[in-house]
Amino acid sequence: LASEESQRRTLEAACRGEEAEISARVEAAERQLATMEGVRTSLEEQLAASGRVQSELRQHIEAERGGRAELEIAGQRELEEWSLRNEQVSGDLRGRLTSERAEVEKW
């Protein structure tokens, strides 16, 4: 009877030890899970922020492209206007030169 009682106590002690070990493992796994959830949340927030920044940059790029196109068109118009004006001035000067030569030849 004493031997059975001793075996029972030994088994109970072993069970308590196993329960404590299992409980410690469960607690460690729960802490690890909580840490992993925090990391996941942080990564999701970083991904969302990165997406917002990327969207803003794309909008800026599109705005710059639009501005560049407008400047190219304005520059082309200005060049055409300058060319016309230059042709007019050159024509006027040629006319004056021809007129002056004709007058000099009359003398």
Order of alpha helices (4+ residues) and beta strands (2+ residues): alpha
